[in-house]
Amino acid sequence: MTTIKDSVHDHIEVAGVAADLVDTPPVQRLRRIKQLGTVALVYPSANHTRFEHSLGVFHLADRALGHLDIAGKRAERVRAAAILHDVGHSPFSHNVEDLLTRRTGKAHDDVDELVADGAVAGVLDDHGIAPSNVARLVRGDGELAQLIAGELDVDRMDYLVRDAHHTGVPYGTIDHGRLVRELTFIDGELVLDEGNVQTAESLLLARALMNPTVYSHHVARISKSMLRRGTERLLESSEIDARRLRRMDDHELSVALRTHDQSSEFGRRLAERSLYKRAVWAEMGDVDDDLIDADHDTVRDFEGEIAADAGVAEDGVILDVPGKPSMRESTTGVVVNGEVRRLDEQSTLVNALQVAQREQWRFGVYAPAGHVEAVGKAAERVLGLETEGALISEVNSPGRYASLADFE
């Protein structure tokens, strides 16, 4: 058994298949991938990695298995999946995942090729565990997979607490101890036992508060958009393809961006934190549904039109179109008066959080500081945004639309 000192869970005891997996190259690679990608450009202490998060997920999964009285080979498969659940992540975690998924057809939870061969496969074989069974758990297939990849998964419990700890933002604080203790299976569904409506609500509330403060902070979104654009230029103009880039770590991608001509400007700007600014920052009600639902190529066409209208280079305009708000956790099952009910049917707080989520949604157009005004006005013309004849500061008005250089 190995005991590891952790910043969140104090001491984590790792034994069995998990202990042997920790030192395999795919798991050690996670030491070089930041949990929050470019969020460190907002919160300087947010330098924690996917490696320590994976240990935290293992720790909570192990405790949950104990409370659920799940043991033997079934439990070992879950422990292996907990340690391995993030090995498929690309550099900077989720920041460039959509770009790579479009080119490879693989998401971060597609880990079959990583567990089927090499050191990981050897460890699993030594413990009598089929790699395909572990890969299925990571993908979320099967009853016990709900512990790793479901509405009440220990992945979410760990990252909320860990991200709050390392950013210094208190909103992600949840009672993960109670959450783990109150898990139970009813008819194959992982739910929270009787008397835990508020416990489930706390998980949603933490996520809802962390999203605008950390995960969707405007500087994090700008830097993520710049990283995506630079990575796209790198793939278009170098010998590096998406499959190779998918297995890089943060440092390797950063160096590649800076050392290739077509991506070097983005690499330099990210390294020096010389970031684009917001030319447009619009609420959902002011953005046409066709734009919100637009695919990647359509968005790129809009960027080209705006750049031409503003008289700037094509890479001087980046559109950032978030997906429509969703709250998967709202379907969490909770036991009330002896029957399983969906949280969104039991909790009035869920409805309020869904409204808040929609109100927090913002569409962004980003440009270098010297071109913000020209790009903002061009975006208004090309996209038909309604400014009501005024440029409204988001800080000074909770109103409809924010544009130009009123804020960074």
N, C-alpha and C positions, 0 to 999 in steps of 0.2 A: 504493500500500500504506500502511496505517495501523498503527502500533505502539502498543499499549496496555499500560501497566504494570499487572500484576495481582498481588494479594496472595498468590496461591497458585502460579501458573505463571510468575511473573516477567514476561517480555515476551511478549505475544501479537501476532502479525502477522496482520492482517486485510486481505484483498484480494478482488477480484472481486465476486461477487454479495453475499457476506457483508458487505463493507465498505459497500456501498450500502444494505443492509437495516438496518444499525445505526442510522442516523439517521431511520428511519421512525417515525411516532407510536406504532404498536403495540409496537415494540421499546423505544422510549424510555419508554413507560408502565411497563415492568418496573423502571425505576429507583425507582419509588414503590410497589413491592410487595416486602415482606420475604420472603426465602427461607424462613424458619422461622416465619412468623406470630407467634403469641404467645409463642414460646420466649424472646424478649428479656425477658420478665417474670421469667424464671429466670436466664438468662445475659445480662447487660446489654450485652455486646459482640456479641451475635448480631443485628446490624443489617444484615447483608449482604443483597443484593437478588437478585431473579430476573434482573436485567440482567447483573450480573457473572457469575452462574452460567451464563447463556446464552453469554457469551463463553468461559467455561471449557469448556463442552460443545463449542463450535465448535473450540476449540484441540485438544482431544483427538480429535475426529472427524477433523480435518484430518491429524493425525499418524497416526491409524489408516489413513486412506485411502492415505497414502504408504507405509506398511508393507505394505499389501495390494495395492499397485500398481494402485489404482483411480484413473482420471484422466478428464479430459474432462467431458462434460455430466453423466454419472452422478455424478461426484464433486461437481460444482457443486450438483446437486440435494440431495445429502446435506449439504453445507455450509450451504445455505439452510435446510434443515429443522433443522439444529442451532441456528442463530441464532433460528429462529422457534418452536422446540418448546414454549416456555412462554408464548407470547403469549395463549393462551386462558385463562390462570389468572385466577381471580377475586381480589378483595382478600384479603389475608392468606393467600395461597397455598391450601393444601388445607383450611384451617380451616372454611370455609363451603361447600366444593364440593358435598358431599352434599346440603345443603339446596337449592342452586341447581339441581343436576342433577334432583332430584325435580320441580322446577317448570318447567324448560326442556327436559329431556331431553338436555341437552348437558353433556359432561364437559370437562375442561380441554384434552384433546387433540383436541377437535372444533374445528378452526381454519379450516374451509373458508370461512366467511363473512368471516373476517379477512384471508385471503390472496387472495380472489377479486376484491376491489375496492380502490380507493384507492391509497395510496402503495406498499404492498407489492406489489400486483398490477402496478403500473407498473414497479417495479424488476425483478420476475421476467420481465415481458414484454421489457424491455430486454436481458435476458440469455438470451432464448429458452427460458425455463423455464415450463412450464405450472403454474399454481397448484395444480391438482388433484393433480399428481404430488407436490408438496411436502406437501400436506395428507395424502396417503396415507402418506407416510413418517413424519410426525408421529404419525399414528394407529397406526403399527406394522405397516402393510401392505407386504409385499414383502421380498425378501431383504436389501437394503441397510438397510431400516428397523431391522434387528436392532442396528445400530450406535447408533441413537438411542433405540429403545424395545424392548429385549429383555433377556434374562437377563444378558448381558454388555455392556450398553450403557454408553456413555461418560457418559451422564447420571448414572448411579449413581456412577461413578468420581469425577466432579467433585464431586457434592454431599457425599459422605462426607468427602472431604479438606477441602472448603471449610467445611462445618459444624463439623468438628473444629477447624479453624484459628480460626474466629471465636468459637466457644464456649470455646475453651481446653481442650476435652476431647480427650485424646490417642487415644481408642479408634478413631476413624475413619481413622487414618493407614494408608494402603495404598500398595503399590508400583504406582501407576497407570502409571508408565513401562513396567514389565515387562508389566503387563496389556495395554496397548495394543500393545506389540511382539509379543506372543505370540498375538494374535488371528489366526485363519485360517478360511476357508470350506471346509467339506467337505460335498459333496452339498447345497449351498444352506444349510447350517446354520453359524452363527457359533460357533466353539468355540475353546478354548485348546489350543495345540499341545502336543506330547509334553513330558513332564516338568514339568507345571504344576498338578498336583493341589493342592499347597500354595498356589500362587498363587490358585487359585479358592477354596480354603478361607479364605484371608485376607479375601476380599471378604465372605463370609458372616459371618465372625467379627466384622469391623468393624461390619457392619450389626446383628448381634445385640447387640453391646455398646453401640452408640449408641442403640438403641431405648429401653431403660429409663432410660438416663442423660440423654438429650436429648429424643428425639421423643415419648416417652410419660412423661416426668417428670410427677409428679402435679400440679404447679402449671401446667405447660403444658396438661395435660388439663382442669383446672378452668377456666382462662382461655379455652381453646378452646370448651368447652361453654357458657360464659357468652356468648362472642361469637356462637355459633350461635343461642342463645336470643334475644339482643338483635336479631340480624339477622332472625330469624323474626318477632318482634314488629314490626319496622320494615316488613317486607313486608306484614304483615296490616293495618297501620293507617295507611299513608302512600300517597302517589301514586307512590312508587318501586316498580317491578315487578322481577322477577327478571332479566329480560333487560337492563334498565338497570343494575342493581346489579352484574351479572356483569362489566361493563366499567369499573366504578369502580376507583380505586386505594385503598390503605390509608387515606390521609388523608381522602379523600372519604367513605368508609364510617364512619370514626371520628366525623367531624363530623355526619353524618346520624344516627348512633345517639344522639349527645348532644342533638340539636336537635329530636327528635320525642318527643312525650310518652310513648308506650307503650314506647319503647326507651331513654329517657334515663337511667334508673337503671342499666342495664347499661353504657351508654356512659360514665357517670360512674365507675362502679366499675372498669372496665377502665383508664380514663385515670389514675385515682388508685391503681391496684393494690390496691383494697379488694375482695379476692377472696372467694368462697365457700370454705368449709372442707369437709373430708371427713366426712360423717356415717356412711358405710359404705365399706369398702374390702375387697372379698371376693375370694377366689381362685376359680378356675374350678370346682373341685370342690364349692363351696358354693352355686353358682348353678344354678338349674334350666335345662335346655336350652331350654325354651319361652321363657324370658326372654332368653337369649343370642340366640335366633333371631327374637325379636319384631321386627315392623316399627315404623316411626316412630309411627304412630297408637296402636299398643298401648302403646308406651313412654310416650307422652303421657298415656294413660289411667291408667297406673300412677302417674305423677307426680301427677295429680289426686287419686287415691285416697290417696296418702301425705300430700299436703298437707292434705286434709280430715281425715284421722286425726290429724295432728299439730297441727291448728288454725292453719296458716299460709297465707299467700297462695299461689296456684298457682305463681307464679314463684319462690317460696322453696324449690322442690325441683327439682333437675335430676338425671336419671338418665344415666349415661355407660356405655353398653354397647358395648365394643369388639367387632369381628368376631372370629371364631375365628382363632387363630394360623395363619399360612401362611408359607411360605418359598419363593417362586417361584424364587429363585436356586439352590435345591437341584437343579433340573433342568438346570443348566448342563452343557454338553458339554465333556468333556476327552479328549484323545487319550492312551490308555494302551496300550502295546505295539502301536501301529499301528492301533487301532480306537477309535471314539468311544464313550465311556461316560458315562452320567449321573453327576454328582458324588455324588448321594445313594446310588448303587449302589457307588461306589468308596471313599467316605470315611466312616469311623466317626465322625468329628467332626460330620458333618451330623446324625446321629441324636441326638447329645448336645445340639446346638444346638436341635433341634426340641423336645426335652424341656425345655430351659431356657426356651424361648419360651413353652411352655404354663405353666410354673411362674411366669413373670413376669406373666402375664395377670391383670388386676384389673378387677372391676366396681366402679363408683363411684356413690355418691349424695352430692350436694353441696347445701349449704344455707348461708345467712348465719350468721355466727359465733354470734349469739344464739339460733339455732334448731337447732343441730347435734344436741343430745341428743334433743330431741323428734322431729326428723325421722329420726334414726337408729333410734329405737325403733319409730316408725311404719313405717319401711321393713321392719324385721324382721317386723312383724306382717303387713303387706300382702303382702310378697313371700315369706313363709315361709322366711326365711333361718335357718339353723341356727347359733346362736351358742354352743351347748354350755354355756349358762348363764354365760358370762363374756365380758367385753370384753377382747380380747387385743391388745396393742400389737404392731404389725408389727416395730418395732425390737427389742423385747425377746424376741419369739418368732417363729420361722420357721413357726409353726403355721397354723391353718386360716383364721382370720377376724380382721379388724380392724375396729373400729367406734368411732364417736363421736369425741370431741375429744382422742384420745391424741396426735395430731400434726396439723400444719397440712395 
